């Protein structure tokens, strides 16, 4: 609901409509009649854009502020081939196409197009920033299916920290264990480098055929099918803030 300064703000007719003053068409009339001031000046341009919570908007002598959207916290089980952005220039399906809430929410971090699993969406910018900041050390758990068996003896190289083959970038130590017959591996990291799990395994000579994020900050998909979502409980939100 709230638009940021980086996006150029909100057109004044939309802002007035969001404040509950009038419809957009009626708001245009208020502007045309000179009944609206912005930061002390008459707003006589219908295309004028407003920065919520920064610009002062007055109509007929009364100040109006758009109501701040209620905080929303969503856990989504992302399907394969869905894009983790709020908009895609190629018009591909995004995770926002899968949720239906009135509030404008954003993904916390990203999963690449081929990766499935747990991702959070929220309009709580403070919490999102905290979770994504490197100092938070939020755990991200993945299960990767490999093109060949991963030998037990190679596990120490994976968990001990390594330099990625493609860039020479150093990654921190992680946790990992082999599943089934070694064709699958569970990995827990606290960094968020681009395609990190895939690149770590490729450095050791393995191609990832499937990758699922099974947990983020302790939250798991549980009974959520692919493409389904749910609201977080108050206790879950409190625990995220504690992290």
N, C-alpha and C positions, 0 to 999 in steps of 0.2 A: 504494500500500500504506500509506504513511504519511499520516495525517490531521492537519490543522492545528488550531491552537487556535481559529481563526476558525470552524471547522466543529464545535466543541464536543468534539473528541477522539473516542475509540473506546470503545464499551461494554466493560466489564471482561471479560466472557466472550469477546468477540472478541479482545481484547488477549491474553488468556491462550492462546487457540487459536493466534494468530499467533506466540506465543513457543514453540509446540510442546509446551506443558504438557499439554493435554487438549482434548477437543472442547468446543464451547460448552456443551453440556448438562452435561458433567462439570465444566466450569469453574464453572457455576452452583452445583453441589454443593460445590465447594471454598469458594466464597464463603459459602454458607449454613452451612457447618461452621466458619466463623471462621478458616480456615487462610490467608487472604490479608490482607495489610496494604498500605495505600497511604499513603506519606509518614508511616509510623509509626503509623497508626491502622487498626484492624480494619475491613476493607471488608465491611459487612453489608448493603449495598444492591445488588441485582443489576443495577440500571440505572445504577450509577456509571460515569462516563466518565473515561478515562485520556488524558493528554496524553503521547504517546510522547517519549522522550528528555528529559522534564522531571519527570514523576512517578516516584517510586521504588516499584516493585511487588515485594513479597516474598511467596513462597509457602513455607510450612514452613521459614522461616529462610533461604531462598535467594533472591537477587535475580535477577529476570528482565527482560531488555530485548528488545523485538521486534527481529529482525534488520532492519537498514536495507536497503531495496530496492537492487538493483544499478542503476546508472545506465543509462538507455535513451535513445537518440537516434534519432528516426524522421523521415524525409522522406516527405511524402505529396503526391500530386497531387490536389488537391481538386476534386471535380466541382461543377457548378452546382447550386444549391438544397440543398446540404448546409450545416448550421449549424456555425459554428466556436466551439462551446462544449462543455463537458463534460456539460452537461445542458440540455435544452430543455423549458420548461414547456408547450409546445404539442405535445410528443411527436413533433417532427419529427426526421428523421435527422440525426445529428451526426457529426463526423469521428471520434469515438471508436467509433462503430458500424462504422467501416471497418477499424480495426486490431485485431489479436488478440495481445496480450501480457499476461502475468500482472501486470506492474507497472502502477501507476496513473500514466498520463501526462497531460500538459496541453498545449494549443497554446501556441506562442510567438507572442503577438500574435493578430491576427484578420484574416480576410478576410470581406467581407460575403457574404450568401447567394448573390448572383448572380455573384460573382467566382470564377474557377477558378484552379488553379495551385498553386505551391509553398508549402507551409507545414511548419513544424517542430513536432514534439511531443516532450516529454521530461519526465522526473521530476527533472531536475537544475535545481533552483530558482536556484542561483547563476548558472549559464550563462544561463538564461532571463532573469533580471533584467538581466544585463550586455547581452544582445542587444537588449532592449527599451528600455534607458536611452538618452535622447536623446544623451548624450555619446559613445555608441559609434559613431554615424554609420554604422550598418549600411545597406548599399545594398539597395534593393528595386526590382526591374526589372519593368516591366509592358508589355504590348502591348494597346492599346485600339483597338477598331473603332468608327468614328464614323458618324454619320448623314449626313455630307456630307464633301466633300473639304477637307482642312486645307491652306491656302495656305502656301507656303514663307516668305513675308514675315511671317507671324504667329508664326513659331517663336521669334523673339527675345523676344517678350512672355511666352511660356510658360517659357523657360529662365532668364529674368532675375530671377525672383522676382516675386510678384504678391500683390495683396490679393484674397481670395476674395469673390465677389459676395454670397454669402448672409449672411456674418457680418462681413466686413471684416477677417478674420484674415489676417495676413501669412504667406506661406510662403517658404521659402528657395529660392535658385536651384537648378535641377535640370539634368539632361541629357536631350536628346530628339532624335529624328530621325524623319523621315517614311519610311514603308514603302510599297512597291507604288506606287499612284497617289495617295497621300495620304489614302486612306480608313482607313489604319491608322497608328498612331504608337507608337514605342517611347519609354518614359519611365523614367528612373532617378531615384529620390528617396532621401533618407536620413532623412526625417521619417516620422512615423506618425500623422498627423492622420486623424480619422474620414472615410472615403470621399474621401481627399485627391485622388487622381488624377481621379476623376469630377468633383469640385467644381472643380478647376483647369480642366478642359476645358469644363465648363458655364459658368464665368466668361467664357470666350472665345466662348461661343455654340454649343457643340457638345454633342450628346447622345451618351453612350457606349452603344453597342448590345451590345458584348461587352467583357469585361475579363479578362485573364489575367495572373497574376503568373508571369513566366517565370524569375525568379531571386530568391533571398533569400540575402544574405551570400555570394554567389558560387556557391551551390548551385542546380542546375537539375534539372528532372524527368528529362531524358534520355529513356530508353526506357520510363519509367513511364507506363502508361496512366492515364486518369482513374479515380480511386478506388483505385489501387494505391499501395503504400508499400514502403519498404525501410529497413533499419538503416543509419545512417551508419558509415563506416569510421573507424578510430582516427585516421587522418590528417585526415579531415574534421572530427572533433571537436576535434583539436588546433588546426586552423586557425580554428575558431569561437572558441576561447578566446583565440587570438592577436588576433583582431579586438576 
